[in-house]
Amino acid sequence: MKDLALAALTGNGVALPVVVFLLVGGAVFAIATRLSRHADAIADATGLGRVWIGTLLLAGATSLPELTTDVSAAAMGAIDIGVGDLMGSTLANMLILALLDLVFARRQILQRAAVDHALAATLAIVLTSIAAIAIAADGLGRIGPVGLETILIVAVYFFGMRAVYSAAQVARPAPTEQLEFGESSKTLLRGGVRGMALAALGLLLTAPMLVVAAEAIAIEAGLSQSFIGTTLVGVTTSFPEIAASIAAVRMGAPDLAVGNIFGSNAFNMCVLFAMDVVYTDGPVLAVASQSHVASAQIAVLAMALGMMAILARSQRRVALVRVESVLIVVSVAGAVWLLA
């Protein structure tokens, strides 16, 4: 199916894939916006809080494009596109967060975000670092076709998410903040779960076509696989995070947006395990291009800057927070320049 769609979009210039990219991108943006609203309803109905729901539930839903795209890439042997997409998506996510902090400067998104996000940021940094070390070392060992490093990543992810959950429970809010007159928590929860499931299904159906259109644009432009994966496909699969985060900030739920970004970055690294399972010629990080080490290192730097901005909570440090956001933008631009 993908090959047929790619064939239909290539061979006639860049105009057709660009039009398809814009149309499907608009649909993905609209669907992901609904995801944020339903996630916020679930957070309120359950009392689990926006930090936890954003880091786990919303992040998992908006990361579905990465999961489907990169597992398909691994199955076809296009490891560099898959790994590049994951690193590129992490960079794109941090760019989203920095731009939101700069565009909505008066809301001071990073400064006012819950300190609990530092745990999720640390988790994402650790997981990305493990992946970078494994790529640099051509793998850390294997169990059958699966690399030890991806097994370690999944184990650390679950341990880390448990720590995030425990921290979120300390400041667990009352679960009726958004209830309208005559509405029960059960009704709000049911509507939120149903709406989020439908929106996630919509992403699964539309996001793959967005990636195909992006690949068609790259083919027509004659770009390399590493560059395609880290930049074009990476940004494309981050469309849901962009839409969901913007929607969350606009409706006054910055913790949902920040949790979505760092949670998605952590989940992205777990996708490497799924890629390992379907790629039968050995661990994916053992054969991935060394160029991904640089993008992973810059991703770690960008996340560290984001975490520093969250922890710098003093009012006199507002300017510093904005500087960190600018540095994140510069870091991502540097990654694109290195790969070009």
Steps between C-alpha positions, in 0.01 A plus 500: 500500500777743594698417186195566283433833670866601474505408131189708438654806666842486332621546146300815423683765699468625855165682467269198545663361817509851648124544445428157652732578791315824578153343475580198715700716740193714557295190583766370742516841667123506555493145639789562740331815629206285605742264674608775740144588592407139572824442695423802717151363565649166608752675727220691669256209527755261650690751712829356370615846398625653177865410563434125506231496229713718274816297556340159448162508327527805274866431423421140405214605274694773320796261455295250300633639168857431613407146603329407174748683276818369659386141545406500130840650414678229703296225333614634161862528615503882496662524843649847454161648411346342810775594747536841338128559538513426873793733559350761270164475671665561838676806362177621341315454828754713685477762228122503552544550875753780456286683244192470719697651789615786276171564317292481818765684703252663736374159612855394598426140407829344608540713812151417626503133400486249785840396633387138451577544128869493590459127571354436155771715343770306686346173384500614137861617530614166647320296233636713214850475649476120511402499133787734409756287686370184330527658155854624570603154628328312214268338753536383859426132441197302397246238597408337171430779250415751775765731641565514875489878476137511385397254772676727751321803356157341550586390855626847596191656339258302716706568814514870417130529423423342835710772665312768304168347608606491866603865488171598334299331775658721767319804361196319364222754425128470567329336201211744439667822391350510147163337564200687364170527688337157525804316361666213686863391501393170345329678209802725444736202513290293260484784249872568533602137450265455203615823338867425555466149356332636187760774461785248542340281233478804275872560546579139414307537175627842390856532632650226275385691191664813637829313529466361146448853369807620691711217357373582150607863546843382617539262205411774253754727672772230500569491875685224692328243724660635819398854415148390400453306824638759739348811345205454266350178637595596855314829476209335319441235765513777762196674352271345765727627779499847342121516479438340839749727678367819341144400590603421858668839547206687350253335736716581801653156555878553460579194713318288243716650223832462684412147611409412142838617370726325751275193513513470121879529504524214750247287310688560173800311634278202589402478134857379439405175675206449265733566206742241640225239516400535133853546364640147490854575379627608842465791745393818321736724698795281403444576130369858527712777349748671733350833389213434741739534795532873435124553473448297821759709685335823389161359603642431847636855514163647399316295763752599768441866413125445525538335839719787622232746390238312703719492810591872474183614675604836646319804356832676444596215268227555243760635257717194558214268415452678169872475428480124555211480255706692245792262560270204431403655166868558419584140595234357269615728219853373559385139469335573165815678380719205599280255311453714188 
